């Protein structure tokens, strides 16, 4: 009962904090905007480029629609999950600035439970967001079982992002700089599309790549997509453990 009451209190607090921050609300809205752009703008652009002979054309042999799985994989399977993590990353930065995380070490609520809540919540949010965004996009949707596996693996990117903000930024201003870095890191996923197989697996040096790789493999009918899922879960779990250790050391220095 006490745990349930604590969870309810934390959820209500989070809802208040997010609803009062226009920037965090804007980040939430990006999930819908991205989905609507993919659903309506990309097909319209594809039709236009074909009508004027650009894609396909003299320099590019394929229509833009050939790259829709690339864009969906990057914008939904990766960036969509990233946004959920960034929202909670900024919440952690607020609490870091206000010394809330340090103060919690002498409160009845265990800091480990609080951090766990701060990491599990964006993971759950991103898991749900995956299906919501796919529902809006309504194209290149994987079958249900692989979709659940992909969403689960991809959801690990949310706590990774939240931890990355909490570990490497001291305040929101530095957090904005971190946001640029995380976007650039995602270019590894874009590059992975163009790297010839089997060398594209090397892009897994950035573990969130494997979730998008699994998505592409499912669309291609490759039965080994589950290997990418396992590699993604293992690699991302290792990242989470490493950054949790770094966060604990950071907080101990502040005590």
C-alpha positions, 0 to 999 in steps of 0.5 A: 500500500505504501509503495502504491501511494508513493507511486501515485504521489510521484505520478501526480507530481510529474504531471504537474511539473510537465503541465507547467513547463511549456517546453516539455509540453512542446516536446510531447507535441513533437511525437504527434507532429512527427507522426503527421508529417510522415503520414501526410507530408512524405507521401505528398513529397514522394508524389511531387518528386516523381512528377517532376522527375527527381526521384526517380530521376537521372541522379537518383534511381529510387523514388522517395518511398523506397526510403520510407522505412529508413525515415520511419525507423529513424524518426519513430523507432529512435527519435520518438523514444529519444523524446520521451527520455529527453522529457524525463532527462530535463525533469532530472536536471531540474531536480539536480539543480534544486538538489532534490536528488541529494535531499532524497538520500535522507527521506523515507523514499529510497533514492534508488526507487525514485531513480528507478521510477524516473527511468521506468516511466519514460520507458513505458511512455515510449513503448506506448508512444511507439504504437500510437505513432505507428497507428497515426503513420499507418504504413510499414507497420510490422506484425504484432509480435515483432512490433512488441519486441521492437517497441520493448527494445526501442524503449530502452533508449528513453532511460538511456537518454534521461540518464545521459542528461542527468550524468553529463549536464548540470542544468537545463542550459547544458541540457540543450547542448546535450540534446544536440549531441544525442541528435548527432549520435542518431546519425549512426542509425541513418548511416547503418541503412547505407552500409553494405551487409553484413558490415551494417551490424558494426553500427551497433557500436551505438546500441539503440541502432539494433532496435531500428535494424530489427525493424528493417529486418522485419519489413524485409522478411528476415527471420533473424530479426530477433538477434538484433532485438537481443543485441539491442537489449543487452547493449542498452542494458549495459549502457544503463548500468554504466550510467547509473553507476556514474550518476551515483558517483556524481550524487555522492560528490554533492553530499 
